[in-house]
Amino acid sequence: MSEYRCPICKKPARPGEEAFPFCSSRCKLIDLGAWADGRYRIARPLRPDEVDPEVDGEPPPAPAGTEGAE
């Protein structure tokens, strides 16, 4: 079995624990804060097929054959 390490503090992290892949809720919140502060960035622009329209505020396309049916 391989040993997992917390990406924040490098302590052992156990699969199945609530904070995994972090070792604790504290490290999980530190990571979330780094995203919120903009310290982590996506390295390249996203392609259109990688964007979730529901997250971007656009409704998902209607299933085929249901246009105008209400």
mmCIF file of the N, C-alpha and C atoms, coordinates in Angstrom:
data_MODEL
# 
_entry.id   MODEL 
# 
loop_
_atom_site.group_PDB 
_atom_site.id 
_atom_site.type_symbol 
_atom_site.label_atom_id 
_atom_site.label_alt_id 
_atom_site.label_comp_id 
_atom_site.label_asym_id 
_atom_site.label_entity_id 
_atom_site.label_seq_id 
_atom_site.pdbx_PDB_ins_code 
_atom_site.Cartn_x 
_atom_site.Cartn_y 
_atom_site.Cartn_z 
_atom_site.occupancy 
_atom_site.B_iso_or_equiv 
_atom_site.pdbx_formal_charge 
_atom_site.auth_seq_id 
_atom_site.auth_comp_id 
_atom_site.auth_asym_id 
_atom_site.auth_atom_id 
_atom_site.pdbx_PDB_model_num 
ATOM 1   N N  . MET A 1 1  ? 0.845   -1.185 0.000   1.00 0.00 ? 1  MET A N  1 
ATOM 2   C CA . MET A 1 1  ? 0.000   0.000  0.000   1.00 0.00 ? 1  MET A CA 1 
ATOM 3   C C  . MET A 1 1  ? 0.886   1.243  0.000   1.00 0.00 ? 1  MET A C  1 
ATOM 4   N N  . SER A 1 2  ? 0.621   2.178  -0.936  1.00 0.00 ? 2  SER A N  1 
ATOM 5   C CA . SER A 1 2  ? 1.428   3.389  -0.988  1.00 0.00 ? 2  SER A CA 1 
ATOM 6   C C  . SER A 1 2  ? 0.977   4.354  0.104   1.00 0.00 ? 2  SER A C  1 
ATOM 7   N N  . GLU A 1 3  ? 1.893   5.187  0.523   1.00 0.00 ? 3  GLU A N  1 
ATOM 8   C CA . GLU A 1 3  ? 1.602   6.142  1.584   1.00 0.00 ? 3  GLU A CA 1 
ATOM 9   C C  . GLU A 1 3  ? 1.271   7.493  0.963   1.00 0.00 ? 3  GLU A C  1 
ATOM 10  N N  . TYR A 1 4  ? 0.159   8.074  1.357   1.00 0.00 ? 4  TYR A N  1 
ATOM 11  C CA . TYR A 1 4  ? -0.249  9.377  0.867   1.00 0.00 ? 4  TYR A CA 1 
ATOM 12  C C  . TYR A 1 4  ? 0.249   10.439 1.834   1.00 0.00 ? 4  TYR A C  1 
ATOM 13  N N  . ARG A 1 5  ? 0.648   11.566 1.283   1.00 0.00 ? 5  ARG A N  1 
ATOM 14  C CA . ARG A 1 5  ? 1.112   12.701 2.082   1.00 0.00 ? 5  ARG A CA 1 
ATOM 15  C C  . ARG A 1 5  ? 0.222   13.904 1.811   1.00 0.00 ? 5  ARG A C  1 
ATOM 16  N N  . CYS A 1 6  ? -0.048  14.660 2.851   1.00 0.00 ? 6  CYS A N  1 
ATOM 17  C CA . CYS A 1 6  ? -0.830  15.883 2.751   1.00 0.00 ? 6  CYS A CA 1 
ATOM 18  C C  . CYS A 1 6  ? -0.072  16.867 1.854   1.00 0.00 ? 6  CYS A C  1 
ATOM 19  N N  . PRO A 1 7  ? -0.726  17.456 0.858   1.00 0.00 ? 7  PRO A N  1 
ATOM 20  C CA . PRO A 1 7  ? -0.033  18.389 -0.021  1.00 0.00 ? 7  PRO A CA 1 
ATOM 21  C C  . PRO A 1 7  ? 0.359   19.702 0.670   1.00 0.00 ? 7  PRO A C  1 
ATOM 22  N N  . ILE A 1 8  ? -0.195  19.973 1.827   1.00 0.00 ? 8  ILE A N  1 
ATOM 23  C CA . ILE A 1 8  ? 0.117   21.209 2.546   1.00 0.00 ? 8  ILE A CA 1 
ATOM 24  C C  . ILE A 1 8  ? 1.267   21.021 3.530   1.00 0.00 ? 8  ILE A C  1 
ATOM 25  N N  . CYS A 1 9  ? 1.147   20.049 4.439   1.00 0.00 ? 9  CYS A N  1 
ATOM 26  C CA . CYS A 1 9  ? 2.148   19.905 5.502   1.00 0.00 ? 9  CYS A CA 1 
ATOM 27  C C  . CYS A 1 9  ? 3.021   18.654 5.373   1.00 0.00 ? 9  CYS A C  1 
ATOM 28  N N  . LYS A 1 10 ? 2.690   17.791 4.443   1.00 0.00 ? 10 LYS A N  1 
ATOM 29  C CA . LYS A 1 10 ? 3.437   16.551 4.152   1.00 0.00 ? 10 LYS A CA 1 
ATOM 30  C C  . LYS A 1 10 ? 3.288   15.460 5.219   1.00 0.00 ? 10 LYS A C  1 
ATOM 31  N N  . LYS A 1 11 ? 2.375   15.620 6.164   1.00 0.00 ? 11 LYS A N  1 
ATOM 32  C CA . LYS A 1 11 ? 2.097   14.550 7.124   1.00 0.00 ? 11 LYS A CA 1 
ATOM 33  C C  . LYS A 1 11 ? 1.320   13.448 6.419   1.00 0.00 ? 11 LYS A C  1 
ATOM 34  N N  . PRO A 1 12 ? 1.305   12.239 6.960   1.00 0.00 ? 12 PRO A N  1 
ATOM 35  C CA . PRO A 1 12 ? 0.524   11.160 6.333   1.00 0.00 ? 12 PRO A CA 1 
ATOM 36  C C  . PRO A 1 12 ? -0.967  11.513 6.268   1.00 0.00 ? 12 PRO A C  1 
ATOM 37  N N  . ALA A 1 13 ? -1.591  11.163 5.151   1.00 0.00 ? 13 ALA A N  1 
ATOM 38  C CA . ALA A 1 13 ? -3.025  11.376 4.953   1.00 0.00 ? 13 ALA A CA 1 
ATOM 39  C C  . ALA A 1 13 ? -3.631  10.018 4.608   1.00 0.00 ? 13 ALA A C  1 
ATOM 40  N N  . ARG A 1 14 ? -4.750  9.699  5.236   1.00 0.00 ? 14 ARG A N  1 
ATOM 41  C CA . ARG A 1 14 ? -5.351  8.374  5.057   1.00 0.00 ? 14 ARG A CA 1 
ATOM 42  C C  . ARG A 1 14 ? -6.570  8.421  4.158   1.00 0.00 ? 14 ARG A C  1 
ATOM 43  N N  . PRO A 1 15 ? -6.583  7.605  3.105   1.00 0.00 ? 15 PRO A N  1 
ATOM 44  C CA . PRO A 1 15 ? -7.792  7.517  2.267   1.00 0.00 ? 15 PRO A CA 1 
ATOM 45  C C  . PRO A 1 15 ? -8.988  7.104  3.127   1.00 0.00 ? 15 PRO A C  1 
ATOM 46  N N  . GLY A 1 16 ? -10.118 7.664  2.846   1.00 0.00 ? 16 GLY A N  1 
ATOM 47  C CA . GLY A 1 16 ? -11.315 7.349  3.607   1.00 0.00 ? 16 GLY A CA 1 
ATOM 48  C C  . GLY A 1 16 ? -11.581 8.331  4.734   1.00 0.00 ? 16 GLY A C  1 
ATOM 49  N N  . GLU A 1 17 ? -10.586 9.099  5.131   1.00 0.00 ? 17 GLU A N  1 
ATOM 50  C CA . GLU A 1 17 ? -10.789 10.111 6.164   1.00 0.00 ? 17 GLU A CA 1 
ATOM 51  C C  . GLU A 1 17 ? -11.537 11.296 5.561   1.00 0.00 ? 17 GLU A C  1 
ATOM 52  N N  . GLU A 1 18 ? -12.246 12.036 6.371   1.00 0.00 ? 18 GLU A N  1 
ATOM 53  C CA . GLU A 1 18 ? -13.084 13.140 5.899   1.00 0.00 ? 18 GLU A CA 1 
ATOM 54  C C  . GLU A 1 18 ? -12.294 14.215 5.150   1.00 0.00 ? 18 GLU A C  1 
ATOM 55  N N  . ALA A 1 19 ? -11.078 14.520 5.554   1.00 0.00 ? 19 ALA A N  1 
ATOM 56  C CA . ALA A 1 19 ? -10.304 15.604 4.943   1.00 0.00 ? 19 ALA A CA 1 
ATOM 57  C C  . ALA A 1 19 ? -9.420  15.145 3.783   1.00 0.00 ? 19 ALA A C  1 
ATOM 58  N N  . PHE A 1 20 ? -9.391  13.843 3.483   1.00 0.00 ? 20 PHE A N  1 
ATOM 59  C CA . PHE A 1 20 ? -8.505  13.327 2.432   1.00 0.00 ? 20 PHE A CA 1 
ATOM 60  C C  . PHE A 1 20 ? -8.736  14.077 1.120   1.00 0.00 ? 20 PHE A C  1 
ATOM 61  N N  . PRO A 1 21 ? -7.710  14.475 0.429   1.00 0.00 ? 21 PRO A N  1 
ATOM 62  C CA . PRO A 1 21 ? -6.313  14.052 0.471   1.00 0.00 ? 21 PRO A CA 1 
ATOM 63  C C  . PRO A 1 21 ? -5.447  14.829 1.458   1.00 0.00 ? 21 PRO A C  1 
ATOM 64  N N  . PHE A 1 22 ? -6.078  15.634 2.298   1.00 0.00 ? 22 PHE A N  1 
ATOM 65  C CA . PHE A 1 22 ? -5.345  16.375 3.322   1.00 0.00 ? 22 PHE A CA 1 
ATOM 66  C C  . PHE A 1 22 ? -5.343  15.583 4.617   1.00 0.00 ? 22 PHE A C  1 
ATOM 67  N N  . CYS A 1 23 ? -4.440  15.930 5.525   1.00 0.00 ? 23 CYS A N  1 
ATOM 68  C CA . CYS A 1 23 ? -4.357  15.198 6.788   1.00 0.00 ? 23 CYS A CA 1 
ATOM 69  C C  . CYS A 1 23 ? -5.373  15.709 7.808   1.00 0.00 ? 23 CYS A C  1 
ATOM 70  N N  . SER A 1 24 ? -5.858  16.941 7.624   1.00 0.00 ? 24 SER A N  1 
ATOM 71  C CA . SER A 1 24 ? -6.771  17.530 8.603   1.00 0.00 ? 24 SER A CA 1 
ATOM 72  C C  . SER A 1 24 ? -7.648  18.590 7.947   1.00 0.00 ? 24 SER A C  1 
ATOM 73  N N  . SER A 1 25 ? -8.676  18.997 8.670   1.00 0.00 ? 25 SER A N  1 
ATOM 74  C CA . SER A 1 25 ? -9.541  20.072 8.182   1.00 0.00 ? 25 SER A CA 1 
ATOM 75  C C  . SER A 1 25 ? -8.761  21.377 8.068   1.00 0.00 ? 25 SER A C  1 
ATOM 76  N N  . ARG A 1 26 ? -7.801  21.569 8.940   1.00 0.00 ? 26 ARG A N  1 
ATOM 77  C CA . ARG A 1 26 ? -6.965  22.776 8.903   1.00 0.00 ? 26 ARG A CA 1 
ATOM 78  C C  . ARG A 1 26 ? -6.231  22.878 7.569   1.00 0.00 ? 26 ARG A C  1 
ATOM 79  N N  . CYS A 1 27 ? -5.585  21.811 7.148   1.00 0.00 ? 27 CYS A N  1 
ATOM 80  C CA . CYS A 1 27 ? -4.853  21.823 5.880   1.00 0.00 ? 27 CYS A CA 1 
ATOM 81  C C  . CYS A 1 27 ? -5.807  21.977 4.703   1.00 0.00 ? 27 CYS A C  1 
ATOM 82  N N  . LYS A 1 28 ? -6.984  21.395 4.817   1.00 0.00 ? 28 LYS A N  1 
ATOM 83  C CA . LYS A 1 28 ? -7.999  21.520 3.762   1.00 0.00 ? 28 LYS A CA 1 
ATOM 84  C C  . LYS A 1 28 ? -8.404  22.987 3.606   1.00 0.00 ? 28 LYS A C  1 
ATOM 85  N N  . LEU A 1 29 ? -8.584  23.696 4.721   1.00 0.00 ? 29 LEU A N  1 
ATOM 86  C CA . LEU A 1 29 ? -8.959  25.106 4.677   1.00 0.00 ? 29 LEU A CA 1 
ATOM 87  C C  . LEU A 1 29 ? -7.812  25.981 4.172   1.00 0.00 ? 29 LEU A C  1 
ATOM 88  N N  . ILE A 1 30 ? -6.584  25.634 4.503   1.00 0.00 ? 30 ILE A N  1 
ATOM 89  C CA . ILE A 1 30 ? -5.426  26.376 3.986   1.00 0.00 ? 30 ILE A CA 1 
ATOM 90  C C  . ILE A 1 30 ? -5.406  26.289 2.465   1.00 0.00 ? 30 ILE A C  1 
ATOM 91  N N  . ASP A 1 31 ? -5.653  25.102 1.935   1.00 0.00 ? 31 ASP A N  1 
ATOM 92  C CA . ASP A 1 31 ? -5.675  24.907 0.492   1.00 0.00 ? 31 ASP A CA 1 
ATOM 93  C C  . ASP A 1 31 ? -6.814  25.706 -0.145  1.00 0.00 ? 31 ASP A C  1 
ATOM 94  N N  . LEU A 1 32 ? -7.992  25.653 0.437   1.00 0.00 ? 32 LEU A N  1 
ATOM 95  C CA . LEU A 1 32 ? -9.131  26.413 -0.075  1.00 0.00 ? 32 LEU A CA 1 
ATOM 96  C C  . LEU A 1 32 ? -8.818  27.907 -0.085  1.00 0.00 ? 32 LEU A C  1 
ATOM 97  N N  . GLY A 1 33 ? -8.187  28.386 0.981   1.00 0.00 ? 33 GLY A N  1 
ATOM 98  C CA . GLY A 1 33 ? -7.802  29.799 1.055   1.00 0.00 ? 33 GLY A CA 1 
ATOM 99  C C  . GLY A 1 33 ? -6.820  30.192 -0.035  1.00 0.00 ? 33 GLY A C  1 
ATOM 100 N N  . ALA A 1 34 ? -5.908  29.295 -0.372  1.00 0.00 ? 34 ALA A N  1 
ATOM 101 C CA . ALA A 1 34 ? -4.947  29.568 -1.442  1.00 0.00 ? 34 ALA A CA 1 
ATOM 102 C C  . ALA A 1 34 ? -5.661  29.728 -2.781  1.00 0.00 ? 34 ALA A C  1 
ATOM 103 N N  . TRP A 1 35 ? -6.674  28.884 -3.036  1.00 0.00 ? 35 TRP A N  1 
ATOM 104 C CA . TRP A 1 35 ? -7.460  29.034 -4.267  1.00 0.00 ? 35 TRP A CA 1 
ATOM 105 C C  . TRP A 1 35 ? -8.202  30.367 -4.239  1.00 0.00 ? 35 TRP A C  1 
ATOM 106 N N  . ALA A 1 36 ? -8.815  30.697 -3.108  1.00 0.00 ? 36 ALA A N  1 
ATOM 107 C CA . ALA A 1 36 ? -9.595  31.935 -2.995  1.00 0.00 ? 36 ALA A CA 1 
ATOM 108 C C  . ALA A 1 36 ? -8.722  33.176 -3.157  1.00 0.00 ? 36 ALA A C  1 
ATOM 109 N N  . ASP A 1 37 ? -7.492  33.116 -2.689  1.00 0.00 ? 37 ASP A N  1 
ATOM 110 C CA . ASP A 1 37 ? -6.564  34.249 -2.795  1.00 0.00 ? 37 ASP A CA 1 
ATOM 111 C C  . ASP A 1 37 ? -5.937  34.368 -4.177  1.00 0.00 ? 37 ASP A C  1 
ATOM 112 N N  . GLY A 1 38 ? -6.153  33.370 -5.033  1.00 0.00 ? 38 GLY A N  1 
ATOM 113 C CA . GLY A 1 38 ? -5.580  33.404 -6.364  1.00 0.00 ? 38 GLY A CA 1 
ATOM 114 C C  . GLY A 1 38 ? -4.143  32.920 -6.430  1.00 0.00 ? 38 GLY A C  1 
ATOM 115 N N  . ARG A 1 39 ? -3.666  32.239 -5.382  1.00 0.00 ? 39 ARG A N  1 
ATOM 116 C CA . ARG A 1 39 ? -2.296  31.716 -5.394  1.00 0.00 ? 39 ARG A CA 1 
ATOM 117 C C  . ARG A 1 39 ? -2.156  30.495 -6.294  1.00 0.00 ? 39 ARG A C  1 
ATOM 118 N N  . TYR A 1 40 ? -3.262  29.806 -6.558  1.00 0.00 ? 40 TYR A N  1 
ATOM 119 C CA . TYR A 1 40 ? -3.253  28.694 -7.496  1.00 0.00 ? 40 TYR A CA 1 
ATOM 120 C C  . TYR A 1 40 ? -3.938  29.189 -8.769  1.00 0.00 ? 40 TYR A C  1 
ATOM 121 N N  . ARG A 1 41 ? -3.398  28.789 -9.890  1.00 0.00 ? 41 ARG A N  1 
ATOM 122 C CA . ARG A 1 41 ? -3.989  29.200 -11.162 1.00 0.00 ? 41 ARG A CA 1 
ATOM 123 C C  . ARG A 1 41 ? -3.988  28.031 -12.127 1.00 0.00 ? 41 ARG A C  1 
ATOM 124 N N  . ILE A 1 42 ? -4.933  28.030 -13.031 1.00 0.00 ? 42 ILE A N  1 
ATOM 125 C CA . ILE A 1 42 ? -4.956  27.039 -14.102 1.00 0.00 ? 42 ILE A CA 1 
ATOM 126 C C  . ILE A 1 42 ? -3.916  27.492 -15.121 1.00 0.00 ? 42 ILE A C  1 
ATOM 127 N N  . ALA A 1 43 ? -3.057  26.581 -15.531 1.00 0.00 ? 43 ALA A N  1 
ATOM 128 C CA . ALA A 1 43 ? -1.882  26.936 -16.326 1.00 0.00 ? 43 ALA A CA 1 
ATOM 129 C C  . ALA A 1 43 ? -2.186  27.311 -17.775 1.00 0.00 ? 43 ALA A C  1 
ATOM 130 N N  . ARG A 1 44 ? -3.333  26.960 -18.285 1.00 0.00 ? 44 ARG A N  1 
ATOM 131 C CA . ARG A 1 44 ? -3.651  27.267 -19.683 1.00 0.00 ? 44 ARG A CA 1 
ATOM 132 C C  . ARG A 1 44 ? -5.126  27.611 -19.773 1.00 0.00 ? 44 ARG A C  1 
ATOM 133 N N  . PRO A 1 45 ? -5.506  28.322 -20.818 1.00 0.00 ? 45 PRO A N  1 
ATOM 134 C CA . PRO A 1 45 ? -6.939  28.604 -20.995 1.00 0.00 ? 45 PRO A CA 1 
ATOM 135 C C  . PRO A 1 45 ? -7.712  27.301 -21.197 1.00 0.00 ? 45 PRO A C  1 
ATOM 136 N N  . LEU A 1 46 ? -8.926  27.268 -20.683 1.00 0.00 ? 46 LEU A N  1 
ATOM 137 C CA . LEU A 1 46 ? -9.774  26.087 -20.850 1.00 0.00 ? 46 LEU A CA 1 
ATOM 138 C C  . LEU A 1 46 ? -10.351 26.048 -22.258 1.00 0.00 ? 46 LEU A C  1 
ATOM 139 N N  . ARG A 1 47 ? -10.449 24.851 -22.793 1.00 0.00 ? 47 ARG A N  1 
ATOM 140 C CA . ARG A 1 47 ? -11.120 24.635 -24.074 1.00 0.00 ? 47 ARG A CA 1 
ATOM 141 C C  . ARG A 1 47 ? -12.632 24.636 -23.813 1.00 0.00 ? 47 ARG A C  1 
ATOM 142 N N  . PRO A 1 48 ? -13.437 24.966 -24.829 1.00 0.00 ? 48 PRO A N  1 
ATOM 143 C CA . PRO A 1 48 ? -14.895 24.982 -24.629 1.00 0.00 ? 48 PRO A CA 1 
ATOM 144 C C  . PRO A 1 48 ? -15.452 23.667 -24.088 1.00 0.00 ? 48 PRO A C  1 
ATOM 145 N N  . ASP A 1 49 ? -14.874 22.521 -24.476 1.00 0.00 ? 49 ASP A N  1 
ATOM 146 C CA . ASP A 1 49 ? -15.388 21.238 -23.989 1.00 0.00 ? 49 ASP A CA 1 
ATOM 147 C C  . ASP A 1 49 ? -15.013 20.962 -22.536 1.00 0.00 ? 49 ASP A C  1 
ATOM 148 N N  . GLU A 1 50 ? -14.159 21.803 -21.943 1.00 0.00 ? 50 GLU A N  1 
ATOM 149 C CA . GLU A 1 50 ? -13.765 21.632 -20.543 1.00 0.00 ? 50 GLU A CA 1 
ATOM 150 C C  . GLU A 1 50 ? -14.581 22.520 -19.598 1.00 0.00 ? 50 GLU A C  1 
ATOM 151 N N  . VAL A 1 51 ? -15.427 23.369 -20.133 1.00 0.00 ? 51 VAL A N  1 
ATOM 152 C CA . VAL A 1 51 ? -16.200 24.315 -19.337 1.00 0.00 ? 51 VAL A CA 1 
ATOM 153 C C  . VAL A 1 51 ? -17.571 23.728 -19.049 1.00 0.00 ? 51 VAL A C  1 
ATOM 154 N N  . ASP A 1 52 ? -17.987 23.769 -17.793 1.00 0.00 ? 52 ASP A N  1 
ATOM 155 C CA . ASP A 1 52 ? -19.307 23.291 -17.390 1.00 0.00 ? 52 ASP A CA 1 
ATOM 156 C C  . ASP A 1 52 ? -20.282 24.462 -17.513 1.00 0.00 ? 52 ASP A C  1 
ATOM 157 N N  . PRO A 1 53 ? -21.222 24.436 -18.461 1.00 0.00 ? 53 PRO A N  1 
ATOM 158 C CA . PRO A 1 53 ? -22.119 25.572 -18.660 1.00 0.00 ? 53 PRO A CA 1 
ATOM 159 C C  . PRO A 1 53 ? -22.959 25.903 -17.427 1.00 0.00 ? 53 PRO A C  1 
ATOM 160 N N  . GLU A 1 54 ? -23.301 24.930 -16.614 1.00 0.00 ? 54 GLU A N  1 
ATOM 161 C CA . GLU A 1 54 ? -24.091 25.212 -15.412 1.00 0.00 ? 54 GLU A CA 1 
ATOM 162 C C  . GLU A 1 54 ? -23.293 26.050 -14.428 1.00 0.00 ? 54 GLU A C  1 
ATOM 163 N N  . VAL A 1 55 ? -22.003 25.829 -14.330 1.00 0.00 ? 55 VAL A N  1 
ATOM 164 C CA . VAL A 1 55 ? -21.151 26.597 -13.423 1.00 0.00 ? 55 VAL A CA 1 
ATOM 165 C C  . VAL A 1 55 ? -20.960 28.002 -13.960 1.00 0.00 ? 55 VAL A C  1 
ATOM 166 N N  . ASP A 1 56 ? -20.916 28.163 -15.270 1.00 0.00 ? 56 ASP A N  1 
ATOM 167 C CA . ASP A 1 56 ? -20.706 29.467 -15.892 1.00 0.00 ? 56 ASP A CA 1 
ATOM 168 C C  . ASP A 1 56 ? -21.981 30.284 -16.019 1.00 0.00 ? 56 ASP A C  1 
ATOM 169 N N  . GLY A 1 57 ? -23.092 29.810 -15.482 1.00 0.00 ? 57 GLY A N  1 
ATOM 170 C CA . GLY A 1 57 ? -24.329 30.561 -15.476 1.00 0.00 ? 57 GLY A CA 1 
ATOM 171 C C  . GLY A 1 57 ? -25.211 30.383 -16.697 1.00 0.00 ? 57 GLY A C  1 
ATOM 172 N N  . GLU A 1 58 ? -24.828 29.512 -17.595 1.00 0.00 ? 58 GLU A N  1 
ATOM 173 C CA . GLU A 1 58 ? -25.647 29.249 -18.772 1.00 0.00 ? 58 GLU A CA 1 
ATOM 174 C C  . GLU A 1 58 ? -26.410 27.951 -18.548 1.00 0.00 ? 58 GLU A C  1 
ATOM 175 N N  . PRO A 1 59 ? -27.667 27.901 -18.957 1.00 0.00 ? 59 PRO A N  1 
ATOM 176 C CA . PRO A 1 59 ? -28.399 26.640 -18.799 1.00 0.00 ? 59 PRO A CA 1 
ATOM 177 C C  . PRO A 1 59 ? -27.832 25.583 -19.738 1.00 0.00 ? 59 PRO A C  1 
ATOM 178 N N  . PRO A 1 60 ? -27.895 24.330 -19.355 1.00 0.00 ? 60 PRO A N  1 
ATOM 179 C CA . PRO A 1 60 ? -27.421 23.272 -20.246 1.00 0.00 ? 60 PRO A CA 1 
ATOM 180 C C  . PRO A 1 60 ? -28.313 23.168 -21.474 1.00 0.00 ? 60 PRO A C  1 
ATOM 181 N N  . PRO A 1 61 ? -27.776 22.689 -22.593 1.00 0.00 ? 61 PRO A N  1 
ATOM 182 C CA . PRO A 1 61 ? -28.607 22.550 -23.785 1.00 0.00 ? 61 PRO A CA 1 
ATOM 183 C C  . PRO A 1 61 ? -29.730 21.542 -23.553 1.00 0.00 ? 61 PRO A C  1 
ATOM 184 N N  . ALA A 1 62 ? -30.859 21.787 -24.213 1.00 0.00 ? 62 ALA A N  1 
ATOM 185 C CA . ALA A 1 62 ? -32.006 20.879 -24.091 1.00 0.00 ? 62 ALA A CA 1 
ATOM 186 C C  . ALA A 1 62 ? -31.675 19.547 -24.763 1.00 0.00 ? 62 ALA A C  1 
ATOM 187 N N  . PRO A 1 63 ? -32.137 18.436 -24.206 1.00 0.00 ? 63 PRO A N  1 
ATOM 188 C CA . PRO A 1 63 ? -31.933 17.145 -24.867 1.00 0.00 ? 63 PRO A CA 1 
ATOM 189 C C  . PRO A 1 63 ? -32.556 17.146 -26.248 1.00 0.00 ? 63 PRO A C  1 
ATOM 190 N N  . ALA A 1 64 ? -31.992 16.417 -27.174 1.00 0.00 ? 64 ALA A N  1 
ATOM 191 C CA . ALA A 1 64 ? -32.483 16.360 -28.554 1.00 0.00 ? 64 ALA A CA 1 
ATOM 192 C C  . ALA A 1 64 ? -33.948 15.930 -28.581 1.00 0.00 ? 64 ALA A C  1 
ATOM 193 N N  . GLY A 1 65 ? -34.742 16.601 -29.399 1.00 0.00 ? 65 GLY A N  1 
ATOM 194 C CA . GLY A 1 65 ? -36.142 16.225 -29.564 1.00 0.00 ? 65 GLY A CA 1 
ATOM 195 C C  . GLY A 1 65 ? -37.082 16.858 -28.557 1.00 0.00 ? 65 GLY A C  1 
ATOM 196 N N  . THR A 1 66 ? -36.573 17.744 -27.666 1.00 0.00 ? 66 THR A N  1 
ATOM 197 C CA . THR A 1 66 ? -37.446 18.359 -26.661 1.00 0.00 ? 66 THR A CA 1 
ATOM 198 C C  . THR A 1 66 ? -37.601 19.852 -26.867 1.00 0.00 ? 66 THR A C  1 
ATOM 199 N N  . GLU A 1 67 ? -37.115 20.398 -28.001 1.00 0.00 ? 67 GLU A N  1 
ATOM 200 C CA . GLU A 1 67 ? -37.210 21.825 -28.246 1.00 0.00 ? 67 GLU A CA 1 
ATOM 201 C C  . GLU A 1 67 ? -38.685 22.224 -28.328 1.00 0.00 ? 67 GLU A C  1 
ATOM 202 N N  . GLY A 1 68 ? -39.042 23.262 -27.605 1.00 0.00 ? 68 GLY A N  1 
ATOM 203 C CA . GLY A 1 68 ? -40.398 23.789 -27.654 1.00 0.00 ? 68 GLY A CA 1 
ATOM 204 C C  . GLY A 1 68 ? -41.429 22.981 -26.886 1.00 0.00 ? 68 GLY A C  1 
ATOM 205 N N  . ALA A 1 69 ? -41.073 21.889 -26.263 1.00 0.00 ? 69 ALA A N  1 
ATOM 206 C CA . ALA A 1 69 ? -42.024 21.071 -25.493 1.00 0.00 ? 69 ALA A CA 1 
ATOM 207 C C  . ALA A 1 69 ? -42.069 21.563 -24.060 1.00 0.00 ? 69 ALA A C  1 
ATOM 208 N N  . GLU A 1 70 ? -43.219 22.044 -23.647 1.00 0.00 ? 70 GLU A N  1 
ATOM 209 C CA . GLU A 1 70 ? -43.350 22.473 -22.252 1.00 0.00 ? 70 GLU A CA 1 
ATOM 210 C C  . GLU A 1 70 ? -44.689 22.126 -21.690 1.00 0.00 ? 70 GLU A C  1 
# 
